[in-house]
Amino acid sequence: MSEETVKAGWREVAIDGETHLNRIVEMYEELGFEVSLEEVKPEEVEQCTKCFQERDEKIYRVYTRAKVNK
């Protein structure tokens, strides 16, 4: 995660494939968070990605931050 991302209030909360992504995004939005996604390559992830690769899924880092009231 870049220093700029942290300074903007974002924090990484998950790394997951397309299968579960909508559920994760909906959950955090229901809790009142902004959600940002970053597609990553399997070699950029420290955890095992074999199941994602076998299903030919894209992998995403999920970032959240509290909504800013304007």
N, C-alpha and C positions, 0 to 999 in steps of 0.2 A: 504494500500500500504506500502510495507516495505521501510525502510530507504535506503537500498541498491538500490532498484528500483529507488527511487527519485534521488539518487546520480548518477546513471547511465543515468539520463536525461529523464526517462520515466515519463509520467503523464497519469492519468486515464481520458479518454474522454467520455466513455459510458459504460453502462451495458445493454446488449440486448440478445435476444434469437437467435436461429439459423436462423429464417426466414429472419431477416434483416442484419445478420452478414456480408454476402458477400458484400452487398451494402456499409456498413460502411467501411469495410477494403479497398475496391476498391477506395472509395472517398478519404480516407486519403493517400493511396499510390499515387493516381493521384496528390495530393497536395504536394508530395515529402517527406512524413513521412515514417518512419519505423513503423510497427504495430506489437504488441505482444498481444496474447490472453491468458486469464487465465479462465479456467472453474470454476464456483462457484456453490455452492448449494443454493437453494432458501432461506434457513434460514440465509445465510451469506450476504444477500442483504437487504438494508434498505427499498427499494421501494417495491411496490406490485408486486408479481410474479405469481398471480393466472392465468393470461392468458397464461403464459409460461407453467405452470404446466398442465393446461387443454389441451394444444396442445402437451404435453409430449416433450417439447423442452429443450435442454441444455441451460444454461445461462452462458454468458461470460462477463468478464470485458475486455474492450478494452483499451490498453495503446498505446500511440504514443510517438515518439521523432523525432527530426530533424535527417535526414540522416547525418552520419559522412562521409565526403569526405576523402578518403585515397589516 
